[in-house]
């Protein structure tokens, strides 16, 4: 979905309207978050819904890392907080590199069969993977630094 398409304009308007029509003050923030999450999933998976599981796994892994960091910080295990942060950031960077550079790296290795190289080069690059990677890294690092409320 392109930003200058009719589909995007319709999604934007629908999201805006539903976001502001969510009833109830007490549950408003959670419901609004759900509206934005749902709209993001529609936008992200519009052209290629097969990348949605990757997006869900990515978000889930970073959320789990943040919750584990908060739990370790609560019991005072700063060494484990550091390890969890390093592990999460490393995993995020590896996923990004795998999608961005796997085709190039495999294509330069002479011992890889042509069929494998062709198959790897046909794996679609998820839209916005760099953005989501760096947002996930920021989330984990902010949790490690104590800038997020548990």
C-alpha contacts under 8 A as a table, 3 or more apart, distances in Angstrom:
res1	aa1	res2	aa2	distance
1	X	5	X	6.87
1	X	7	X	6.89
1	X	8	X	6.37
1	X	43	X	6.56
1	X	46	X	6.03
1	X	47	X	6.32
2	X	5	X	5.34
2	X	8	X	6.60
3	X	8	X	5.75
3	X	9	X	7.63
4	X	8	X	6.92
4	X	9	X	7.55
5	X	8	X	5.39
5	X	9	X	6.58
6	X	9	X	5.11
6	X	10	X	6.17
7	X	10	X	5.19
7	X	11	X	6.12
8	X	11	X	5.01
8	X	12	X	5.95
8	X	43	X	7.76
9	X	12	X	5.05
9	X	13	X	6.11
10	X	13	X	5.22
10	X	14	X	6.02
11	X	14	X	5.15
11	X	15	X	5.96
11	X	39	X	7.23
11	X	43	X	7.98
12	X	15	X	5.14
12	X	16	X	6.10
13	X	16	X	5.07
13	X	17	X	6.14
14	X	17	X	5.21
14	X	18	X	6.05
15	X	18	X	5.28
15	X	19	X	5.75
15	X	35	X	6.90
15	X	36	X	7.14
15	X	39	X	6.55
16	X	19	X	5.15
16	X	20	X	6.33
17	X	20	X	5.43
17	X	21	X	6.15
18	X	21	X	5.02
18	X	22	X	6.33
18	X	35	X	7.26
19	X	22	X	5.89
19	X	32	X	5.46
19	X	35	X	6.21
19	X	36	X	7.56
20	X	32	X	7.96
22	X	28	X	6.10
22	X	31	X	6.77
22	X	32	X	6.83
23	X	27	X	7.82
23	X	28	X	6.43
24	X	27	X	5.80
24	X	28	X	5.62
25	X	28	X	5.03
25	X	29	X	7.76
26	X	29	X	7.52
27	X	30	X	5.71
27	X	31	X	6.26
28	X	31	X	5.21
28	X	32	X	5.94
29	X	32	X	5.08
29	X	33	X	6.12
30	X	33	X	5.07
30	X	34	X	6.30
31	X	34	X	4.99
31	X	35	X	6.28
32	X	35	X	4.99
32	X	36	X	6.29
33	X	36	X	5.18
33	X	37	X	6.08
34	X	37	X	4.98
34	X	38	X	6.03
35	X	38	X	5.20
35	X	39	X	6.16
36	X	39	X	5.12
36	X	40	X	6.03
37	X	40	X	5.06
37	X	41	X	6.22
38	X	41	X	5.11
38	X	42	X	6.30
39	X	42	X	5.05
39	X	43	X	6.15
40	X	43	X	5.06
40	X	44	X	5.86
41	X	44	X	5.02
41	X	45	X	5.84
41	X	52	X	7.26
42	X	45	X	5.37
42	X	46	X	5.66
43	X	46	X	5.32
44	X	47	X	7.71
44	X	48	X	7.95
44	X	49	X	7.80
44	X	52	X	7.40
44	X	127	X	6.82
45	X	48	X	5.19
45	X	49	X	4.21
45	X	50	X	7.32
45	X	51	X	6.62
45	X	52	X	5.91
46	X	49	X	6.17
48	X	51	X	6.22
49	X	52	X	5.54
50	X	53	X	6.84
51	X	54	X	5.35
51	X	55	X	6.44
51	X	126	X	6.22
52	X	55	X	4.95
52	X	56	X	6.11
53	X	56	X	4.98
53	X	57	X	6.00
54	X	57	X	5.06
54	X	58	X	5.99
55	X	58	X	5.07
55	X	59	X	6.17
56	X	59	X	5.21
56	X	60	X	5.90
57	X	60	X	5.03
57	X	61	X	5.93
58	X	61	X	5.30
58	X	62	X	6.34
58	X	92	X	7.87
59	X	62	X	5.32
59	X	63	X	6.06
59	X	136	X	7.34
60	X	63	X	5.06
60	X	64	X	6.01
61	X	64	X	5.09
61	X	65	X	6.14
61	X	88	X	7.90
62	X	65	X	4.99
62	X	66	X	6.21
62	X	88	X	6.88
62	X	136	X	5.99
62	X	137	X	7.93
62	X	139	X	7.62
62	X	140	X	6.73
63	X	66	X	5.12
63	X	67	X	6.24
64	X	67	X	5.12
64	X	68	X	6.12
65	X	68	X	5.13
65	X	69	X	6.07
65	X	84	X	6.63
65	X	85	X	7.40
65	X	88	X	6.59
65	X	140	X	6.91
66	X	69	X	5.00
66	X	70	X	6.24
66	X	139	X	7.46
66	X	140	X	5.65
66	X	143	X	6.02
66	X	144	X	7.93
67	X	70	X	5.12
67	X	71	X	6.20
67	X	150	X	7.61
68	X	71	X	4.95
68	X	72	X	6.07
68	X	81	X	7.96
68	X	84	X	7.74
69	X	72	X	5.17
69	X	73	X	6.01
69	X	80	X	7.87
69	X	81	X	5.21
69	X	84	X	6.71
69	X	85	X	7.55
69	X	143	X	6.80
69	X	144	X	6.53
70	X	73	X	5.08
70	X	74	X	6.09
70	X	143	X	7.11
70	X	150	X	6.10
71	X	74	X	5.11
71	X	75	X	6.69
72	X	75	X	5.37
72	X	76	X	6.17
72	X	77	X	5.21
72	X	78	X	6.99
72	X	80	X	6.67
72	X	81	X	6.03
73	X	76	X	4.84
73	X	77	X	5.74
73	X	78	X	6.16
73	X	81	X	6.58
74	X	77	X	7.75
77	X	80	X	5.57
77	X	81	X	6.51
78	X	81	X	4.87
78	X	82	X	6.25
79	X	82	X	5.23
79	X	83	X	6.40
80	X	83	X	4.95
80	X	84	X	6.03
81	X	84	X	5.20
81	X	85	X	6.18
81	X	144	X	6.53
82	X	85	X	5.20
82	X	86	X	6.24
82	X	144	X	7.19
83	X	86	X	5.13
83	X	87	X	6.03
84	X	87	X	5.07
84	X	88	X	6.05
85	X	88	X	5.24
85	X	89	X	6.12
85	X	140	X	6.26
85	X	141	X	6.60
85	X	144	X	6.59
86	X	89	X	5.28
86	X	90	X	5.97
87	X	90	X	5.16
87	X	91	X	6.11
88	X	91	X	5.14
88	X	92	X	6.18
88	X	137	X	7.61
88	X	140	X	7.34
89	X	92	X	5.10
89	X	93	X	6.20
89	X	137	X	5.65
89	X	140	X	7.53
90	X	93	X	5.19
90	X	94	X	6.09
91	X	94	X	5.07
91	X	95	X	6.22
92	X	95	X	5.30
92	X	96	X	6.32
92	X	133	X	5.92
92	X	136	X	7.52
92	X	137	X	7.08
93	X	96	X	5.07
93	X	97	X	6.08
93	X	133	X	7.19
94	X	97	X	5.06
94	X	98	X	5.94
95	X	98	X	5.05
95	X	99	X	6.37
96	X	99	X	5.44
96	X	100	X	6.09
96	X	129	X	6.81
96	X	130	X	6.69
96	X	133	X	6.80
97	X	100	X	5.07
97	X	101	X	5.40
97	X	102	X	7.04
98	X	101	X	5.63
98	X	102	X	4.97
99	X	102	X	5.98
99	X	103	X	7.96
99	X	123	X	7.99
99	X	125	X	6.05
99	X	126	X	8.00
100	X	103	X	7.57
100	X	125	X	7.02
101	X	104	X	5.26
101	X	105	X	6.09
102	X	105	X	5.20
102	X	106	X	5.91
102	X	120	X	7.14
102	X	121	X	7.75
103	X	106	X	5.34
103	X	107	X	5.88
103	X	117	X	6.81
103	X	120	X	5.73
103	X	121	X	4.84
104	X	107	X	5.11
104	X	108	X	6.42
105	X	108	X	5.39
105	X	109	X	6.75
106	X	109	X	5.40
106	X	112	X	6.88
106	X	117	X	6.04
106	X	120	X	7.92
107	X	110	X	7.56
107	X	112	X	7.78
107	X	117	X	5.86
109	X	112	X	5.99
110	X	113	X	7.99
112	X	116	X	6.79
112	X	117	X	6.86
113	X	116	X	5.44
113	X	117	X	6.51
114	X	117	X	5.05
114	X	118	X	6.08
115	X	118	X	5.12
115	X	119	X	6.11
116	X	119	X	5.07
116	X	120	X	6.14
117	X	120	X	5.23
117	X	121	X	6.15
118	X	121	X	5.17
118	X	122	X	6.37
119	X	122	X	5.26
119	X	123	X	6.89
120	X	123	X	5.52
121	X	124	X	7.97
125	X	129	X	7.66
126	X	129	X	5.61
128	X	131	X	5.20
128	X	132	X	6.28
129	X	132	X	5.19
129	X	133	X	5.92
130	X	133	X	5.04
130	X	134	X	6.17
131	X	134	X	5.38
131	X	135	X	6.09
132	X	135	X	5.03
132	X	136	X	6.01
133	X	136	X	5.17
133	X	137	X	6.25
134	X	137	X	4.93
134	X	138	X	6.09
135	X	138	X	5.05
135	X	139	X	6.17
136	X	139	X	5.05
136	X	140	X	6.31
137	X	140	X	5.24
137	X	141	X	6.06
138	X	141	X	5.14
138	X	142	X	5.89
139	X	142	X	5.23
139	X	143	X	6.23
140	X	143	X	5.08
140	X	144	X	6.22
141	X	144	X	4.95
141	X	145	X	6.17
142	X	145	X	5.06
142	X	146	X	6.16
142	X	147	X	5.14
142	X	148	X	6.24
143	X	146	X	5.06
143	X	147	X	5.82
143	X	148	X	5.28
144	X	147	X	7.67
146	X	149	X	7.54
